[in-house]
Amino acid sequence: MKYLWTLKTAVALSAIALAVPAASEAVKWDMADEYGENALTGQASKFCLEEIGRASGGTLDITYQGGGVLGYKSADHFDAVQDGAVQSAVTLLTQLGGIDPLFNLSSLPFIANTAEQVYDLWQIARPEYAKIFEDNNMIMLWAMPNPPSGIHAKMPITSPEAVQGLRIRTYDVNGTETLIAAGASPLQIAWSDLVPQLSTGGIDAVLTSADGGKQLAIWDYVSDFTELNYAMALFAAHVNKDEFDSLPEEAQAALMDTIDTCDAFNWQLMKDAVEISYTAMRENGMNVTLDDDVPQSVFDLLGDAGNLVKAAWIEETGERATRILEEFEASRAN
């Protein structure tokens, strides 16, 4: 009888142990990214997730899911994270302009011309971005700036005539409207659909960063990159608030306390990527035309077109747009 009681007790205790996770077991999340692990968002995510894992004391383990492997593009991330289909994502904010026009801020052409200015604009606009996410059951974390956009094409963009009728890929509504106003024939294409369009001749040029061109091995399709410092669109990491609230305190603190460290790493990563990308393109036979060698007439054409887009954005976004841009202009004057 004593043996039987001991056996029953052991079985019962084992069942309880299996039903209750060990206190030290990490909570496991996924982070979706349309871009791949070798892209800047992939490198930024890997660094930040390692920092979060270390700061959380092993209580949170986030797996980076790059290259759209979960089936989501940036435009899908807002709903996917809001609904809890995936716990977190790193998202190109300008793909969310249909949700709120404020998200188009970072791709307004020729607004912020340096990495430092892009960072200042991010900090000024950050509370407004955060509020949109908060109102939709999410928490925003760190940001990743895209390197400055230029034009990859079959010739250098060194005259206004080179823009006319150019069949060029754009990544958001701002780029599309700007290039239409400049006389080009743009087509907004998701990153994952870009190579098929290039390989079949659906487009002749691509508006993206030098790093984006390097990731695509774009020298297989075009011969030139023209540096324009057009815009540095932002990516941002965001997480589902319900999932966040259910985390242990150590994990919650880790997500928030590593934001500044991640931002600093990401901005330096972006700056370093420019020359790395130029070197790779040159080594693969591409011509790189720096902005000093681009005639002012090209910047005048694109700038005038961009001003039309900026004015429409301010009208659509309202008081928030005016306040953010006024504060940004004041910071540049100091």
C-alpha positions as CSV (number, residue, x, y, z in Angstrom):
1,M,0.0,0.0,0.0
2,K,2.8,2.4,0.9
3,Y,4.4,1.7,-2.5
4,L,1.1,2.2,-4.3
5,W,0.6,5.6,-2.6
6,T,4.1,6.7,-3.4
7,L,3.7,5.8,-7.1
8,K,0.3,7.6,-7.4
9,T,1.8,10.7,-5.7
10,A,4.8,10.7,-8.1
11,V,2.6,10.4,-11.1
12,A,0.4,13.3,-9.9
13,L,3.4,15.5,-9.2
14,S,4.8,14.7,-12.6
15,A,1.6,15.8,-14.3
16,I,1.6,19.1,-12.4
17,A,5.2,19.7,-13.4
18,L,4.4,19.1,-17.1
19,A,1.4,21.4,-16.9
20,V,3.2,24.4,-15.4
21,P,6.2,25.9,-17.4
22,A,9.4,26.2,-15.5
23,A,9.9,29.7,-14.1
24,S,13.1,30.1,-16.2
25,E,11.6,29.1,-19.5
26,A,11.8,31.9,-22.0
27,V,8.7,33.4,-23.7
28,K,9.1,32.9,-27.4
29,W,8.1,35.4,-30.0
30,D,8.6,35.9,-33.7
31,M,9.6,39.2,-35.5
32,A,8.5,39.5,-39.1
33,D,10.5,41.4,-41.7
34,E,9.8,41.6,-45.5
35,Y,13.5,42.1,-46.1
36,G,16.3,39.5,-45.6
37,E,18.8,39.0,-42.8
38,N,21.6,40.5,-44.9
39,A,19.6,43.7,-45.5
40,L,20.1,46.5,-43.0
41,T,16.8,45.7,-41.3
42,G,18.0,42.2,-40.8
43,Q,21.3,43.3,-39.4
44,A,19.5,45.8,-37.1
45,S,17.0,43.2,-36.0
46,K,19.6,40.6,-35.1
47,F,21.6,43.1,-33.0
48,C,18.5,44.5,-31.2
49,L,17.1,41.0,-30.5
50,E,20.4,39.9,-29.1
51,E,20.4,43.0,-26.9
52,I,16.9,42.3,-25.7
53,G,17.6,38.7,-25.0
54,R,20.6,39.6,-22.9
55,A,18.8,42.5,-21.1
56,S,15.8,40.2,-20.3
57,G,18.0,37.7,-18.5
58,G,16.8,35.0,-20.9
59,T,13.1,35.6,-20.2
60,L,12.3,36.6,-23.8
61,D,13.5,34.9,-26.9
62,I,12.5,36.6,-30.2
63,T,13.2,34.8,-33.4
64,Y,13.9,37.0,-36.5
65,Q,11.8,35.8,-39.5
66,G,13.2,37.7,-42.5
67,G,12.7,37.6,-46.2
68,G,8.9,37.6,-45.8
69,V,9.0,33.9,-44.6
70,L,5.9,34.4,-42.5
71,G,4.0,35.5,-45.6
72,Y,3.7,39.2,-44.6
73,K,4.9,42.3,-46.5
74,S,5.5,45.6,-44.7
75,A,2.0,46.7,-45.7
76,D,0.6,43.7,-43.9
77,H,2.5,44.1,-40.6
78,F,0.3,46.7,-39.0
79,D,-2.8,44.5,-39.0
80,A,-0.8,41.3,-38.3
81,V,0.8,42.7,-35.2
82,Q,-2.3,44.5,-34.0
83,D,-4.3,41.3,-34.3
84,G,-1.6,39.1,-32.7
85,A,-1.0,37.0,-35.8
86,V,2.7,37.7,-35.1
87,Q,4.0,39.2,-31.9
88,S,6.4,41.8,-33.5
89,A,7.6,43.2,-36.8
90,V,10.0,45.6,-38.3
91,T,8.1,47.7,-40.9
92,L,8.8,50.3,-43.5
93,L,6.6,53.1,-42.1
94,T,5.8,54.6,-45.5
95,Q,3.9,51.4,-46.4
96,L,1.4,52.4,-43.7
97,G,0.4,55.7,-45.2
98,G,-3.1,54.4,-45.9
99,I,-3.6,53.9,-42.2
100,D,-2.4,57.4,-41.2
101,P,-0.7,59.9,-43.5
102,L,1.8,60.8,-40.8
103,F,3.6,57.5,-41.7
104,N,4.6,59.2,-45.0
105,L,6.7,61.8,-43.3
106,S,10.1,60.1,-43.6
107,S,9.9,59.8,-47.3
108,L,9.0,63.4,-48.1
109,P,11.7,64.2,-50.7
110,F,14.7,66.5,-49.7
111,I,13.4,67.3,-46.2
112,A,16.1,65.7,-44.1
113,N,19.5,65.6,-45.9
114,T,21.8,64.0,-43.4
115,A,21.8,61.1,-41.0
116,E,21.7,63.6,-38.1
117,Q,18.8,65.5,-39.5
118,V,16.9,62.2,-40.1
119,Y,17.5,61.3,-36.4
120,D,16.3,64.7,-35.2
121,L,13.1,64.3,-37.3
122,W,12.6,60.8,-35.9
123,Q,12.8,62.1,-32.3
124,I,10.5,65.1,-33.0
125,A,7.9,62.9,-34.7
126,R,8.3,59.9,-32.4
127,P,5.5,60.7,-29.9
128,E,3.0,61.0,-32.8
129,Y,4.1,57.7,-34.3
130,A,3.9,56.1,-30.9
131,K,0.4,57.3,-30.3
132,I,-0.9,55.8,-33.6
133,F,0.6,52.4,-32.6
134,E,-0.8,52.8,-29.0
135,D,-4.3,53.6,-30.3
136,N,-4.1,50.3,-32.3
137,N,-3.0,48.0,-29.5
138,M,0.7,48.1,-30.2
139,I,3.9,49.5,-28.7
140,M,6.6,51.1,-30.9
141,L,10.3,50.4,-30.2
142,W,13.4,51.4,-32.2
143,A,13.8,52.8,-35.7
144,M,16.1,51.9,-38.6
145,P,16.8,54.6,-41.2
146,N,17.2,53.5,-44.8
147,P,20.3,55.0,-46.5
148,P,19.6,57.9,-48.8
149,S,17.5,56.9,-51.9
150,G,18.9,57.4,-55.4
151,I,18.1,56.1,-58.8
152,H,19.5,52.8,-60.3
153,A,19.1,52.9,-64.0
154,K,20.6,52.1,-67.4
155,M,22.2,55.6,-67.6
156,P,23.1,58.3,-65.1
157,I,20.3,60.7,-64.2
158,T,22.3,63.9,-65.1
159,S,19.6,65.9,-67.0
160,P,15.9,66.5,-66.6
161,E,15.4,64.7,-69.9
162,A,16.7,61.5,-68.3
163,V,13.7,61.5,-65.9
164,Q,11.1,62.0,-68.6
165,G,9.1,58.8,-69.2
166,L,11.4,56.8,-67.0
167,R,9.8,53.5,-66.0
168,I,10.9,53.5,-62.4
169,R,10.0,51.5,-59.3
170,T,9.0,53.5,-56.3
171,Y,8.4,52.2,-52.7
172,D,5.6,54.5,-51.6
173,V,3.0,57.1,-52.6
174,N,5.4,60.0,-52.0
175,G,7.9,58.7,-54.5
176,T,5.2,57.8,-57.0
177,E,3.5,61.2,-56.9
178,T,6.9,63.0,-57.0
179,L,8.1,61.2,-60.0
180,I,4.8,61.6,-61.8
181,A,5.0,65.3,-61.2
182,A,8.6,65.2,-62.6
183,G,7.5,63.5,-65.8
184,A,8.5,59.9,-65.1
185,S,6.3,56.8,-65.4
186,P,6.6,55.3,-61.9
187,L,5.2,52.0,-60.6
188,Q,5.0,51.3,-56.9
189,I,6.3,47.7,-56.4
190,A,6.9,45.7,-53.2
191,W,10.4,44.6,-52.5
192,S,9.7,41.0,-52.9
193,D,8.2,41.6,-56.4
194,L,11.1,43.8,-57.6
195,V,13.5,41.2,-59.2
196,P,10.8,39.7,-61.5
197,Q,9.9,43.2,-62.7
198,L,13.6,43.9,-63.5
199,S,14.3,40.6,-65.1
200,T,11.3,40.8,-67.4
201,G,11.8,44.4,-68.4
202,G,8.7,45.6,-66.6
203,I,10.7,48.5,-65.3
204,D,14.0,50.2,-66.4
205,A,15.0,51.9,-63.1
206,V,14.6,51.6,-59.3
207,L,14.3,54.3,-56.6
208,T,16.0,52.8,-53.6
209,S,19.2,53.1,-51.6
210,A,22.6,52.0,-52.7
211,D,22.3,49.3,-50.0
212,G,19.0,48.1,-51.6
213,G,20.8,47.9,-54.9
214,K,23.6,45.8,-53.4
215,Q,21.1,43.4,-51.8
216,L,19.4,42.9,-55.2
217,A,22.7,42.5,-57.1
218,I,21.2,45.2,-59.2
219,W,24.3,45.3,-61.5
220,D,22.8,42.3,-63.2
221,Y,20.0,44.5,-64.6
222,V,21.3,48.2,-64.8
223,S,24.6,50.0,-65.2
224,D,24.3,53.2,-63.1
225,F,23.5,54.6,-59.7
226,T,22.9,58.3,-59.3
227,E,23.2,59.6,-55.8
228,L,20.4,62.1,-55.0
229,N,20.0,61.9,-51.2
230,Y,16.3,62.0,-52.1
231,A,15.0,60.6,-48.7
232,M,15.8,58.3,-45.9
233,A,12.6,56.4,-45.2
234,L,12.3,54.9,-41.7
235,F,11.6,51.4,-40.6
236,A,10.3,50.8,-37.0
237,A,10.0,47.8,-34.8
238,H,6.6,47.4,-33.1
239,V,5.0,44.8,-30.8
240,N,1.5,43.6,-29.9
241,K,0.5,45.3,-26.6
242,D,-1.4,42.4,-25.2
243,E,1.6,40.2,-25.7
244,F,3.8,42.9,-24.2
245,D,1.6,43.2,-21.1
246,S,1.7,39.5,-20.5
247,L,5.5,39.4,-20.4
248,P,7.6,39.1,-17.2
249,E,8.7,42.5,-15.9
250,E,12.3,41.8,-16.9
251,A,11.3,41.2,-20.5
252,Q,9.1,44.3,-20.6
253,A,12.0,46.4,-19.3
254,A,14.4,44.9,-21.8
255,L,12.2,45.9,-24.7
256,M,12.0,49.5,-23.6
257,D,15.5,50.0,-22.1
258,T,17.3,48.9,-25.3
259,I,15.6,51.4,-27.6
260,D,18.4,54.1,-27.4
261,T,21.1,51.5,-27.8
262,C,19.4,50.1,-30.9
263,D,18.8,53.5,-32.4
264,A,22.5,54.4,-32.0
265,F,23.6,51.1,-33.6
266,N,21.1,51.4,-36.4
267,W,22.1,55.0,-37.4
268,Q,25.8,54.0,-37.5
269,L,25.0,50.9,-39.5
270,M,23.2,53.1,-42.0
271,K,26.1,55.5,-42.4
272,D,28.6,52.8,-42.8
273,A,26.5,51.0,-45.4
274,V,26.7,53.8,-47.9
275,E,30.4,53.5,-48.8
276,I,30.2,49.7,-48.5
277,S,27.5,49.7,-51.1
278,Y,29.3,52.1,-53.4
279,T,32.4,49.9,-53.3
280,A,30.3,46.7,-54.1
281,M,28.6,48.4,-57.0
282,R,31.9,49.7,-58.5
283,E,33.5,46.3,-58.1
284,N,30.7,44.8,-60.1
285,G,31.1,47.3,-62.9
286,M,28.5,49.9,-62.1
287,N,29.0,53.6,-62.5
288,V,28.3,55.7,-59.4
289,T,27.5,59.4,-60.0
290,L,27.8,61.4,-56.8
291,D,25.4,64.2,-56.1
292,D,28.1,66.8,-56.7
293,D,28.2,65.7,-60.3
294,V,24.4,65.9,-60.8
295,P,23.3,69.2,-62.4
296,Q,21.2,71.6,-60.3
297,S,18.5,71.3,-63.0
298,V,17.8,67.7,-62.0
299,F,17.4,68.7,-58.3
300,D,15.2,71.7,-59.3
301,L,12.9,69.3,-61.3
302,L,12.7,66.8,-58.5
303,G,12.5,69.5,-55.8
304,D,9.6,71.3,-57.4
305,A,7.8,68.0,-57.8
306,G,8.5,67.1,-54.2
307,N,7.2,70.5,-52.9
308,L,3.8,69.6,-54.5
309,V,3.8,66.3,-52.6
310,K,4.9,68.0,-49.4
311,A,2.1,70.6,-49.6
312,A,-0.5,67.8,-50.2
313,W,0.9,65.8,-47.3
314,I,0.6,68.8,-44.9
315,E,-3.0,69.5,-46.0
316,E,-3.9,65.8,-45.5
317,T,-2.1,65.4,-42.2
318,G,-3.1,68.7,-40.7
319,E,-1.9,70.3,-37.5
320,R,0.5,67.5,-36.6
321,A,2.4,68.0,-39.9
322,T,2.7,71.7,-39.4
323,R,3.9,71.3,-35.8
324,I,6.5,68.6,-36.6
325,L,8.0,70.5,-39.6
326,E,8.1,73.8,-37.7
327,E,9.9,72.1,-34.8
328,F,12.3,70.4,-37.2
329,E,13.1,73.6,-39.1
330,A,13.8,75.3,-35.7
331,S,16.2,72.5,-34.7
332,R,18.1,72.9,-38.0
333,A,18.4,76.6,-37.4
334,N,20.1,76.1,-34.0
